[in-house]
Amino acid sequence: MAAIGRFQKGDDIFYAKVVDGELYRLQGDVFGSPTFQKKPIPLKGVKTLVPVTPSKVIAVGLNYADHARETGKAPPKEPLFWLKAPTSLIPDGGKIEIPFPDHRTDYEAELAVIIGRRVRNVTEAAAARYIFGYTAAQDITDRTIQESESQWSRCKSFDTFTPLGPYIETKIDPHDLTIQLFQNGQLRQNSNTSQLIFNVYQLVSFISFNMTLLPGDVILTGTPSGVGPITSGDRLEVRIQGLAPLVNTVK
């Protein structure tokens, strides 16, 4: 497998492999040993959905050294994470809605890990076996609320605050990927996953010792420096090396 997406046509929701813009429908469990139809399906009327329906979305904070510096906070000694509401997810092309126009609301480009097997108490060395793949994401944040509270779930869990997708790439090394965010065509964030304080395998291991991870669960691995405010009408594009770009607009 390589790029896998989740799609809808009419009332039918299905997974498919994406090859050169064509879709080959999945047969079987996407997290098992699926096969794919040999002929592509017609694209007319097909809508791209969020690529998974997770039991939980786990966000990791202050995981790029440059972002820690721009916030004025010391890098954590162990991963700092919290839960985001799965209802905050929107697909590629979805609109980000700002609930409080008088608040500062920021973009945050992130590499997302998609869990492929039930995992609990896994070692860093074995973590890769439990990862289904990777996709692009944003961790939209109401900064005004974040700065007024000690817990971060509320400021990051509003509906539409977690753009995710469009597809899951199952064959990629996550440890040396360029990660960028463009706001209305202007480069705002520009870094590399080699700059993560805790790499992907360390995160999966650490989190699995604190909670059981299930197939389809999402881990947002942190954002690099360059975060900034969004406003209605913005076009935000996350580009991560080896992944399809994630594009969303703001209203």
NUMAR-345267 format. One line per field, with one value per residue: residue number from 0; chain; y, z, x of N, C-alpha, C in turn. Coordinates in Angstrom, 1 decimal. Example, Ala and Ser with C-alpha at 12.3 -4.5 7.8 and 13.67 -1.06 7.14 Angstrom:
nr: c(0,1)
kette: c(A,A)
n_yy: c(-5.7,-2.2)
n_zz: c(7.8,7.1)
n_xx: c(13.2,12.8)
ca_yy: c(-4.5,-1.1)
ca_zz: c(7.8,7.1)
ca_xx: c(12.3,13.7)
c_yy: c(-3.3,0.0)
c_zz: c(7.8,7.9)
c_xx: c(13.2,12.9)
This chain:
nr: c(0,1,2,3,4,5,6,7,8,9,10,11,12,13,14,15,16,17,18,19,20,21,22,23,24,25,26,27,28,29,30,31,32,33,34,35,36,37,38,39,40,41,42,43,44,45,46,47,48,49,50,51,52,53,54,55,56,57,58,59,60,61,62,63,64,65,66,67,68,69,70,71,72,73,74,75,76,77,78,79,80,81,82,83,84,85,86,87,88,89,90,91,92,93,94,95,96,97,98,99,100,101,102,103,104,105,106,107,108,109,110,111,112,113,114,115,116,117,118,119,120,121,122,123,124,125,126,127,128,129,130,131,132,133,134,135,136,137,138,139,140,141,142,143,144,145,146,147,148,149,150,151,152,153,154,155,156,157,158,159,160,161,162,163,164,165,166,167,168,169,170,171,172,173,174,175,176,177,178,179,180,181,182,183,184,185,186,187,188,189,190,191,192,193,194,195,196,197,198,199,200,201,202,203,204,205,206,207,208,209,210,211,212,213,214,215,216,217,218,219,220,221,222,223,224,225,226,227,228,229,230,231,232,233,234,235,236,237,238,239,240,241,242,243,244,245,246,247,248,249,250)
kette: c(A,A,A,A,A,A,A,A,A,A,A,A,A,A,A,A,A,A,A,A,A,A,A,A,A,A,A,A,A,A,A,A,A,A,A,A,A,A,A,A,A,A,A,A,A,A,A,A,A,A,A,A,A,A,A,A,A,A,A,A,A,A,A,A,A,A,A,A,A,A,A,A,A,A,A,A,A,A,A,A,A,A,A,A,A,A,A,A,A,A,A,A,A,A,A,A,A,A,A,A,A,A,A,A,A,A,A,A,A,A,A,A,A,A,A,A,A,A,A,A,A,A,A,A,A,A,A,A,A,A,A,A,A,A,A,A,A,A,A,A,A,A,A,A,A,A,A,A,A,A,A,A,A,A,A,A,A,A,A,A,A,A,A,A,A,A,A,A,A,A,A,A,A,A,A,A,A,A,A,A,A,A,A,A,A,A,A,A,A,A,A,A,A,A,A,A,A,A,A,A,A,A,A,A,A,A,A,A,A,A,A,A,A,A,A,A,A,A,A,A,A,A,A,A,A,A,A,A,A,A,A,A,A,A,A,A,A,A,A,A,A,A,A,A,A,A,A,A,A,A,A)
n_yy: c(-1.2,2.4,5.5,6.0,6.7,8.0,8.0,9.4,8.6,9.5,7.8,6.1,5.2,4.7,3.2,3.8,3.1,5.5,6.3,8.0,10.0,8.4,6.2,3.2,0.9,-0.3,-3.6,-5.3,-5.0,-2.0,-1.7,-4.2,-6.9,-5.8,-6.0,-4.6,-3.3,-4.0,-2.2,1.3,3.5,5.5,9.0,11.0,12.7,11.9,12.5,13.6,12.5,13.0,11.1,9.0,7.7,8.4,7.1,8.8,11.9,12.8,15.3,16.7,18.9,21.7,20.5,21.0,22.4,25.0,26.1,26.0,27.9,30.3,30.6,31.1,29.2,26.5,23.6,20.5,17.9,15.4,14.0,16.3,16.1,16.2,15.7,16.1,16.9,14.5,15.4,17.8,17.4,18.0,17.6,17.7,20.6,21.5,24.0,26.1,27.3,30.3,30.7,32.8,35.9,38.0,37.0,35.9,33.6,30.8,29.2,26.0,23.9,20.4,17.1,14.2,11.1,8.0,5.4,1.9,-0.6,-2.1,-0.9,-1.1,-0.2,-0.3,-0.7,1.8,0.8,-1.1,0.4,1.2,-0.9,-0.7,1.5,2.8,4.7,8.1,11.5,14.8,17.6,20.1,21.9,23.9,26.8,28.5,31.2,33.1,32.0,29.8,31.1,32.0,29.8,26.8,24.3,22.8,21.6,22.7,25.1,24.1,22.3,23.1,22.8,22.1,22.6,20.8,20.2,17.5,15.3,15.0,12.2,9.0,8.2,5.3,4.3,5.6,7.3,8.9,10.6,12.6,14.8,17.6,20.2,22.5,25.5,27.4,30.6,32.1,31.8,32.7,31.7,30.6,28.8,26.7,24.0,20.9,17.5,16.2,17.9,17.5,17.3,15.0,12.1,10.4,7.6,7.6,9.1,7.5,5.2,6.4,7.5,5.2,3.9,5.3,5.3,3.1,2.7,2.8,1.3,3.7,5.8,9.1,10.9,14.0,15.5,17.8,21.3,23.4,26.4,29.7,30.0,31.7,34.2,33.6,34.7,35.5,34.3,33.5,31.3,28.3,26.2,23.1,21.6,18.7,16.9,14.2,13.7,14.2,17.6,19.5,21.5,24.2,26.6,29.7,30.8)
n_zz: c(0.0,-0.4,-0.7,1.0,1.1,2.4,1.4,0.0,-1.8,-2.7,-0.4,0.3,1.9,1.8,1.7,-0.3,-2.5,-3.6,-6.7,-8.9,-9.1,-9.5,-8.1,-6.3,-5.1,-1.8,-0.5,2.3,5.6,6.4,8.2,8.4,6.3,3.6,0.2,-3.1,-5.6,-9.1,-11.1,-11.6,-9.9,-11.0,-10.8,-10.6,-8.5,-6.2,-2.9,-0.8,2.4,5.9,6.7,8.6,11.4,14.4,17.8,19.5,19.5,19.8,20.9,20.7,22.5,22.2,20.8,18.9,18.9,18.1,18.1,20.8,21.7,20.5,21.9,24.4,26.3,28.2,26.7,27.1,29.4,29.1,26.8,26.2,26.3,25.3,24.9,22.0,20.8,18.8,17.2,16.2,13.8,10.4,6.8,4.0,2.1,3.7,5.7,8.1,11.0,12.8,16.1,17.9,16.9,18.0,19.3,19.2,16.9,15.9,13.2,13.0,11.6,11.3,11.4,11.3,13.0,12.2,13.9,13.6,14.8,17.7,20.6,23.5,26.0,24.4,23.2,22.2,20.1,18.9,18.0,15.4,14.2,14.8,13.6,11.2,9.2,7.8,7.8,6.8,8.9,10.9,13.9,15.0,17.0,19.6,20.7,22.6,24.5,25.3,26.6,28.8,30.4,32.1,31.1,27.9,26.2,25.6,24.1,21.7,20.6,19.3,16.9,13.7,14.1,13.7,10.9,8.7,6.6,3.0,2.5,3.7,4.0,3.7,3.3,4.2,5.6,8.7,9.8,8.6,7.2,5.3,6.5,6.0,6.1,4.2,4.0,2.3,0.1,1.1,2.6,5.9,7.9,8.2,8.4,9.6,10.2,11.4,13.4,15.6,19.1,20.5,18.8,16.3,16.9,19.6,20.7,20.2,21.7,24.4,24.8,24.6,27.0,28.7,27.9,26.1,22.7,19.7,16.6,14.0,15.6,16.2,16.3,16.8,16.1,16.9,16.3,14.3,14.5,13.8,14.0,13.6,13.4,12.1,9.7,8.5,5.2,4.7,3.0,3.8,3.5,4.1,3.6,3.5,3.1,0.8,1.2,0.3,-0.3,2.2,2.2,3.3,4.0,5.6,7.6)
n_xx: c(0.8,0.3,-0.6,-3.5,-7.0,-10.1,-13.4,-16.5,-19.4,-22.5,-24.5,-22.6,-19.7,-16.2,-12.9,-10.0,-7.2,-4.9,-3.7,-1.8,-3.9,-6.1,-8.6,-8.7,-10.7,-11.0,-11.1,-12.1,-10.7,-9.3,-7.3,-6.4,-5.6,-6.0,-7.4,-7.4,-9.5,-9.0,-9.6,-10.0,-12.3,-15.1,-14.7,-16.5,-18.7,-17.5,-16.4,-13.8,-13.0,-12.3,-9.4,-9.5,-11.5,-11.1,-10.8,-9.7,-7.9,-4.7,-2.6,0.6,2.7,5.0,7.2,9.1,12.3,12.7,10.1,9.6,11.4,10.3,8.0,8.9,9.3,10.7,12.1,10.3,11.0,10.0,7.5,4.9,1.5,-2.0,-5.6,-7.6,-10.8,-12.4,-14.5,-13.5,-12.3,-11.8,-11.9,-9.5,-9.9,-12.0,-13.7,-12.3,-13.6,-13.8,-14.6,-14.7,-14.4,-13.0,-11.0,-7.5,-6.6,-4.7,-2.8,-1.2,1.0,1.3,2.8,1.0,0.5,-0.9,-2.3,-2.2,-2.6,-3.9,-2.3,-0.3,1.9,4.3,7.7,10.1,11.7,10.0,7.8,7.3,5.9,3.3,2.3,0.2,0.4,1.1,0.0,-0.9,-1.6,-3.4,-3.2,-5.3,-5.6,-7.2,-5.7,-6.1,-7.8,-6.2,-4.1,-5.3,-6.0,-5.0,-5.3,-5.4,-7.2,-9.8,-9.2,-8.3,-10.2,-12.5,-15.1,-14.0,-11.3,-9.2,-7.9,-7.3,-5.5,-4.9,-4.7,-3.5,-0.2,1.5,4.0,6.7,9.5,9.4,11.3,12.9,11.7,10.6,8.7,6.1,4.2,1.9,0.4,-2.0,-0.4,2.1,5.1,5.1,5.7,8.6,10.4,11.8,11.2,13.3,14.0,12.4,11.9,11.2,11.1,8.9,8.7,9.5,7.4,5.1,5.7,5.9,3.3,1.8,2.4,0.9,-1.8,-4.0,-3.7,-5.7,-6.6,-6.6,-6.5,-5.1,-2.1,-0.8,2.2,3.4,4.3,6.4,8.4,7.1,4.4,1.2,-1.4,-4.8,-7.3,-10.6,-11.2,-8.6,-6.3,-4.9,-2.2,-0.7,2.3,4.0,6.9,6.7,4.1,0.6,-0.6,-2.3,-5.1,-6.9,-9.5,-10.5,-13.2)
ca_yy: c(0.0,3.6,6.5,5.5,7.8,7.7,8.8,9.2,8.8,9.3,7.4,5.0,5.6,3.6,3.5,3.5,3.5,6.6,6.1,9.0,10.6,7.4,5.5,1.8,0.7,-1.3,-4.7,-5.8,-4.1,-1.1,-1.9,-5.7,-7.2,-5.5,-6.0,-3.5,-3.6,-3.7,-1.2,2.5,3.8,6.8,10.0,11.9,12.7,11.4,13.5,13.2,12.7,12.8,9.7,8.1,8.1,8.0,7.1,9.9,12.7,13.2,16.4,16.9,20.3,22.1,19.3,21.5,23.3,26.4,26.6,26.3,29.2,31.4,30.7,31.5,28.1,25.5,22.3,19.6,16.7,14.2,14.5,16.9,15.8,16.3,15.1,17.0,16.2,14.0,16.3,19.0,17.0,18.4,17.1,18.6,21.4,22.0,25.4,26.4,28.4,31.0,30.9,34.1,36.7,39.0,36.2,35.5,32.1,30.6,28.0,25.2,22.8,19.2,15.7,13.3,9.7,7.2,4.1,0.8,-1.8,-1.8,-0.9,-0.7,-0.4,-0.7,0.0,2.6,-0.1,-1.8,1.3,1.3,-2.0,-0.3,2.7,2.5,5.7,9.5,12.4,16.2,18.1,21.4,22.0,25.2,27.1,29.8,31.5,33.9,31.0,29.1,31.9,32.2,28.6,25.9,23.1,23.2,20.9,23.6,26.1,23.4,21.3,23.6,22.2,22.5,23.0,19.8,19.7,16.3,14.6,14.3,10.8,8.5,7.6,4.1,3.9,6.8,7.5,10.2,11.3,13.6,15.4,19.0,20.6,23.9,26.1,28.6,31.3,32.9,31.7,33.2,30.7,31.0,27.8,26.0,23.2,19.5,16.6,15.9,18.9,17.1,17.0,13.6,11.6,9.7,6.3,7.9,9.5,6.4,4.5,7.1,7.6,3.9,3.6,6.1,5.0,2.2,3.3,1.9,1.5,4.9,7.0,10.1,11.6,15.2,15.4,19.2,22.3,24.2,27.9,30.5,30.1,33.1,34.3,33.5,35.6,35.0,34.5,32.9,30.0,27.7,24.9,22.4,20.8,17.8,16.1,12.9,13.6,15.1,18.8,19.7,22.8,24.6,28.0,30.1,31.7)
ca_zz: c(0.0,-0.3,-0.2,1.3,1.4,2.8,0.4,0.0,-3.0,-2.2,1.0,0.4,2.5,1.5,1.5,-1.6,-2.7,-4.6,-7.6,-10.0,-9.2,-9.6,-6.9,-6.4,-3.9,-0.9,-0.1,3.5,6.7,6.0,9.2,8.4,5.1,2.5,-1.2,-3.8,-7.0,-10.1,-12.0,-10.8,-9.8,-11.6,-9.8,-10.6,-7.3,-5.1,-2.0,0.1,3.8,6.9,6.3,9.7,12.4,15.6,19.1,20.2,18.8,20.8,20.4,21.5,22.5,22.4,20.4,18.1,19.8,17.6,18.6,22.3,21.9,20.2,23.0,25.6,27.3,28.1,26.1,28.1,29.7,28.5,25.9,26.8,25.4,25.7,24.0,21.3,20.5,17.4,16.4,15.7,12.6,9.1,5.7,3.0,1.5,4.6,6.1,9.5,11.5,14.0,16.9,18.6,16.0,18.7,19.9,18.3,16.5,15.1,12.5,13.5,10.8,12.0,10.9,12.1,13.0,12.3,14.5,12.8,15.6,19.2,21.2,24.9,26.6,23.4,23.3,21.0,19.0,18.3,17.8,14.0,13.8,15.2,12.9,9.8,8.2,8.2,7.0,7.2,9.9,11.6,15.3,15.1,18.4,20.1,21.6,23.7,25.6,25.7,27.5,30.0,31.1,32.3,30.3,26.5,25.3,25.1,23.1,20.5,20.3,18.7,15.6,12.5,14.6,13.3,9.5,8.6,5.3,2.5,2.4,4.6,3.3,4.5,3.1,4.3,6.8,9.2,10.6,7.9,6.2,5.3,6.9,5.7,6.0,3.4,4.3,1.2,-0.7,1.7,3.5,7.3,8.7,7.4,9.3,9.2,11.3,12.2,14.5,16.7,20.3,20.7,17.4,16.2,17.7,21.0,21.1,20.2,22.9,25.6,24.9,24.8,28.4,29.4,27.4,25.0,21.4,18.9,15.1,13.6,16.5,15.6,17.2,16.2,16.7,17.3,15.3,14.3,14.7,12.7,14.1,13.5,13.4,10.9,9.6,7.5,3.8,4.5,2.5,4.5,2.9,4.8,2.7,4.2,2.1,0.6,1.5,-0.5,0.5,2.9,1.9,4.0,4.0,6.9,7.6)
ca_xx: c(0.0,1.0,-1.5,-4.9,-7.9,-11.4,-14.2,-17.9,-20.2,-23.8,-24.5,-21.5,-18.4,-15.3,-11.5,-9.4,-5.8,-4.8,-2.6,-1.9,-5.2,-7.2,-9.0,-8.9,-11.5,-10.5,-11.9,-11.6,-10.4,-8.2,-6.2,-6.0,-4.9,-7.0,-7.0,-7.9,-10.0,-8.0,-10.0,-10.3,-13.7,-15.3,-14.4,-17.6,-19.5,-16.7,-15.9,-12.7,-13.4,-11.2,-9.0,-9.8,-12.5,-10.4,-11.4,-9.1,-6.9,-3.7,-1.8,1.8,3.1,6.4,8.0,10.2,13.1,12.5,8.8,9.7,12.1,9.5,7.0,9.6,9.2,11.8,11.7,9.9,11.9,9.3,6.5,3.7,0.3,-3.4,-6.6,-8.5,-12.1,-12.5,-15.4,-12.8,-11.7,-12.3,-11.1,-8.9,-10.9,-13.0,-13.5,-12.0,-14.5,-13.3,-15.8,-14.7,-13.6,-12.2,-9.8,-6.4,-6.7,-3.5,-2.5,-0.1,1.2,1.9,2.8,0.1,0.7,-2.1,-2.1,-2.7,-2.9,-4.1,-1.0,-0.2,3.2,5.2,9.0,10.5,12.2,8.9,6.7,6.9,5.0,1.9,1.9,-0.4,1.0,1.3,-0.7,-0.7,-2.6,-3.2,-3.7,-5.8,-5.6,-7.6,-4.6,-6.6,-8.3,-5.0,-3.3,-6.1,-6.3,-3.9,-5.6,-5.4,-8.2,-10.8,-8.8,-7.9,-11.1,-13.7,-15.4,-13.1,-10.0,-8.2,-7.8,-6.5,-5.5,-6.1,-4.5,-2.5,0.9,1.9,5.4,7.5,10.3,9.0,12.3,13.6,10.7,10.4,7.3,5.9,2.8,1.8,-0.8,-2.3,0.8,3.3,5.7,5.1,6.5,9.5,11.3,12.1,10.9,14.6,14.2,11.6,12.6,10.8,10.7,7.7,8.7,9.5,6.0,4.1,6.0,5.6,1.9,1.2,2.5,-0.1,-3.1,-4.1,-4.0,-6.5,-6.5,-7.3,-6.1,-4.3,-1.1,-0.3,3.5,3.9,4.4,7.6,8.3,6.4,2.9,0.7,-2.9,-5.5,-8.4,-11.5,-10.7,-7.3,-6.1,-3.8,-1.7,0.4,3.1,5.0,7.6,6.2,2.6,-0.2,-0.8,-3.6,-5.5,-8.2,-9.8,-11.0,-14.3)
c_yy: c(1.3,4.7,5.9,6.7,7.2,8.6,8.5,9.5,8.5,9.0,6.4,5.7,4.5,4.1,3.1,3.8,4.5,6.5,7.1,9.6,9.7,6.7,4.1,1.3,-0.5,-2.4,-5.3,-4.7,-3.3,-1.3,-3.4,-6.0,-7.0,-5.8,-4.9,-3.9,-3.2,-2.6,0.1,2.8,5.2,7.9,11.0,11.7,12.2,12.5,12.9,13.5,12.7,11.4,8.7,8.6,7.6,7.9,8.3,10.6,13.2,14.2,16.6,18.3,20.5,21.0,19.7,22.5,24.8,27.0,26.8,27.6,30.4,31.6,31.2,30.4,27.1,24.2,21.3,18.4,15.4,14.8,15.1,16.7,16.0,15.7,16.3,16.2,15.7,14.8,17.5,18.7,17.6,17.9,18.1,19.3,22.0,23.4,25.4,27.6,29.0,31.3,32.2,35.1,37.7,38.3,36.1,34.0,31.8,29.3,27.3,23.9,21.6,18.0,14.9,11.8,9.0,5.8,3.0,-0.4,-1.3,-1.9,-0.4,-1.1,-1.0,0.0,0.9,1.8,-0.8,-0.9,1.3,0.2,-1.7,1.0,2.3,3.5,7.1,10.3,13.8,16.7,19.5,21.3,23.5,25.5,28.5,30.3,32.3,33.0,30.2,29.8,32.2,31.0,27.7,24.6,23.6,22.5,21.8,24.5,25.4,22.4,21.8,22.9,22.9,22.8,22.0,19.4,18.5,15.7,15.2,12.7,10.3,7.8,6.5,3.7,5.2,6.8,8.8,11.0,12.4,14.2,16.9,19.3,22.1,24.3,27.3,29.3,32.3,33.0,32.1,32.1,31.3,30.1,27.0,25.3,21.8,18.6,16.1,16.8,18.5,16.8,15.5,13.1,10.8,8.4,6.5,8.3,8.4,5.5,5.1,7.2,6.3,3.4,4.4,5.8,4.0,3.0,2.3,2.2,2.8,6.1,7.8,10.8,12.8,15.4,16.8,20.0,23.0,25.6,28.5,30.5,31.5,33.1,34.1,34.4,35.1,35.3,33.9,31.6,29.4,26.3,24.4,21.5,20.0,16.9,14.7,12.7,14.6,16.4,18.8,21.2,23.1,26.1,28.4,31.0,32.1)
c_zz: c(0.0,0.2,-0.2,1.7,1.8,2.0,0.6,-1.4,-2.7,-0.8,1.2,0.8,2.3,1.5,0.1,-1.7,-3.8,-5.4,-8.8,-10.2,-9.4,-8.3,-7.1,-5.1,-3.1,-0.6,1.2,4.5,6.4,7.0,9.3,7.2,3.9,1.1,-1.9,-5.2,-8.0,-11.1,-11.2,-10.9,-10.5,-10.5,-9.7,-9.3,-6.1,-4.2,-1.1,1.5,4.6,6.7,7.4,10.6,13.7,16.8,19.9,19.3,19.9,20.2,21.3,21.4,22.7,22.0,19.3,18.9,19.4,18.1,20.1,22.5,21.6,21.2,24.3,26.7,27.1,27.5,27.2,28.2,29.2,27.7,26.7,25.8,26.1,24.7,23.3,20.9,19.0,16.5,15.9,14.3,11.4,8.0,4.9,2.3,2.4,5.1,7.6,9.9,12.8,14.9,17.6,17.7,16.7,19.4,18.8,18.1,15.6,14.3,13.1,12.6,11.5,11.2,11.8,11.9,13.1,12.8,13.7,13.5,17.0,19.8,22.6,25.4,25.6,23.5,22.1,19.8,18.2,17.8,16.3,13.5,14.0,14.5,11.5,8.8,8.7,7.2,7.5,8.1,10.3,13.0,15.5,16.6,18.7,21.1,22.8,24.9,26.1,26.8,28.8,30.9,31.1,31.5,28.9,25.6,24.7,23.9,21.7,20.0,19.7,17.3,14.5,12.9,14.3,11.9,9.4,7.2,4.3,2.6,3.5,3.8,4.2,4.3,3.1,5.6,7.4,9.8,9.9,6.8,6.4,5.6,6.8,5.8,5.2,3.8,3.1,0.3,-0.1,2.7,4.9,8.2,7.8,8.2,8.7,10.4,12.0,13.4,15.7,17.9,20.7,19.3,17.5,17.0,19.2,21.5,21.2,21.4,24.2,25.8,25.2,26.3,29.3,29.1,26.3,23.7,20.5,17.4,14.7,14.5,15.9,16.6,16.3,16.9,17.1,16.1,15.4,14.6,13.6,12.9,14.1,13.4,12.0,10.9,8.5,6.1,3.6,3.8,3.1,3.8,3.7,3.7,3.5,3.1,2.0,0.8,0.5,0.4,1.1,2.8,2.6,3.9,5.4,6.7,9.0)
c_xx: c(0.9,0.0,-2.9,-5.8,-9.3,-12.4,-15.7,-18.5,-21.6,-23.8,-23.4,-20.2,-17.4,-13.9,-11.0,-8.0,-5.8,-3.5,-2.7,-3.2,-6.3,-7.4,-9.3,-9.5,-10.9,-11.5,-11.3,-11.3,-9.2,-7.0,-5.8,-5.2,-5.8,-6.5,-7.7,-8.4,-9.0,-8.3,-10.4,-11.8,-13.9,-15.3,-15.6,-18.5,-18.8,-16.2,-14.9,-13.1,-12.1,-10.7,-9.2,-10.9,-12.0,-11.2,-10.9,-8.1,-5.9,-2.7,-0.6,2.3,4.6,7.4,9.0,11.0,12.8,11.1,8.9,10.4,11.1,8.3,7.6,9.6,10.3,11.3,11.4,10.9,11.3,8.1,5.3,2.5,-1.0,-4.3,-7.4,-9.7,-12.1,-13.5,-14.8,-12.2,-12.5,-11.4,-10.3,-10.0,-12.0,-12.7,-13.3,-12.8,-13.9,-14.5,-15.9,-13.8,-12.7,-11.0,-8.7,-6.5,-5.5,-3.5,-1.3,0.0,1.8,1.9,2.0,0.5,-0.6,-1.7,-2.8,-3.1,-3.1,-2.7,-1.0,1.2,4.2,6.6,9.2,10.9,11.1,7.8,6.3,5.9,3.6,1.5,1.4,0.2,0.9,0.4,-0.5,-1.9,-2.4,-3.8,-4.1,-6.0,-6.2,-6.6,-5.1,-7.1,-7.1,-4.2,-4.0,-6.4,-5.0,-4.0,-5.8,-6.4,-9.2,-10.4,-8.4,-9.0,-12.4,-13.9,-14.5,-11.7,-8.9,-8.3,-6.9,-6.6,-4.6,-6.0,-3.5,-1.4,1.5,3.4,6.3,8.3,10.0,10.1,13.1,12.8,10.6,8.9,7.1,4.4,2.8,0.4,-1.0,-1.0,2.1,3.8,5.8,5.8,7.3,10.5,11.4,11.8,12.2,14.8,13.2,12.4,12.4,10.3,9.4,7.6,8.7,8.1,5.1,4.4,5.6,4.1,1.3,1.4,1.6,-1.5,-3.0,-4.5,-4.7,-6.3,-7.3,-7.0,-5.1,-3.4,-0.6,1.1,4.1,4.1,5.8,7.4,7.5,4.9,2.4,-0.8,-3.5,-6.7,-9.3,-11.0,-9.3,-7.3,-4.8,-3.5,-0.6,1.0,4.1,5.6,7.1,4.8,1.9,-0.5,-2.2,-3.9,-6.8,-8.3,-10.4,-12.2,-14.7)
